[in-house]
Amino acid sequence: MRHGIAGRKLGRNQTLRKATMRDLAKATLLSQRICTTKMKAKEARKLVDKLITLGKKGTLADKRRAFAVINDHKIVKSLFDDIAPRFAARNGGYTRIISLANNRRGDNAEMAFLELTEKDRSIVSKVKASIALAKQDAPQSIEDGDVVEDAVVTEEVSAKKGSKEVDQKEDAKSAKKKTSATKKVAKKKTTKKSKEEK
């Protein structure tokens, strides 16, 4: 009789599989949404749901059990203080898997998002955040299109400033390299001359 047949092997031995699941669970609790293969997402979902259930109970023993899996005090603290209270009204279904249309290049593996069903904040890019702030500060007579153009321009200006600083730093580094190279060549020539004189 074949025992221990339950669960996906994921092409790993037991210790590596356990480490993979731990890292996926940590990433899910930390960033609230991760992109991984569909099979890994289905396995990691079980662990994340168990951890959130421990967080809802909230006893010291549960904190120790969660730490035994996660091995990170900050993530355990956020799990018990921030994440678990959001799911107080739910009796399950703490995570969802969203399949992606495109498979991974190379091995054609099916990809999916693994995310928490209750998030504390929406994932927004910097440009969208600056547009939202500009809309709040702008008077009512200004049209939406003008606000968007202003926000995008400010984002581009800050990007240009950053690129100029990077260019200046790179120029300074290349100048240092050139001077050090010329010094090395000069040293070699002097050592050759001294050898020839001997």
C-alpha positions, 0 to 999 in steps of 0.5 A, a space after each residue: 500500500 502506498 502511503 503519503 500520496 496526498 498533496 503535490 510533490 512540485 518536483 521537490 523533496 520534503 524539506 525544499 517543498 516545505 520551504 517553498 510553501 513557507 516562502 509563498 505564504 510569507 509573500 502572500 501575507 506581506 504583499 497581499 497578492 503574488 503571481 506564481 504557478 497554478 499548482 504552487 498557488 493551490 498548495 500555498 492557499 492551504 497554508 495561508 488559510 491555516 495561518 489566518 485561522 490561527 490569527 483569528 484565534 489569537 492565543 499565545 500558543 497560536 502565535 507560537 505555532 504560526 511563528 514555527 511556520 513563518 519564522 518572522 516576528 514582524 509578519 506574525 505580528 501583522 498577521 495577528 494584529 492587522 490581517 486576521 481581524 479583517 476576516 472576523 466575519 468570514 468562516 473561510 475563503 480567505 484567499 482566491 486564485 485568479 488564473 492568468 491567460 498567458 502561460 510562462 515562457 520556457 516551460 509553458 506552466 499555467 500562471 495564477 494570482 494568489 491573493 487575500 480576499 480582504 485587502 487593507 489597501 488597493 495596489 496603485 501605481 505612483 502616477 495614479 496616486 499622484 492623479 488622485 491627490 491632484 484631483 483632491 487638491 484641484 478646484 472644481 472648475 478645472 477639468 479632469 484632463 488638465 489634472 491628469 496632464 499636470 500629474 503626468 508632467 510632474 512625474 516625468 520631471 522627477 524622473 528626468 532629475 533622477 536620470 541626470 543625477 545617475 548620468 553624473 554619477 556614471 560619468 564620475 565613475 568612468 573618469 576614475 576608472 580611466 585615471 586608474 588605468 592610465 596610472 597602471 600603464 605608467 607603472 608598467 612602463 617604469 618597471 619595464 625601463 628599470 628592468 632593461 637598465 639592469 
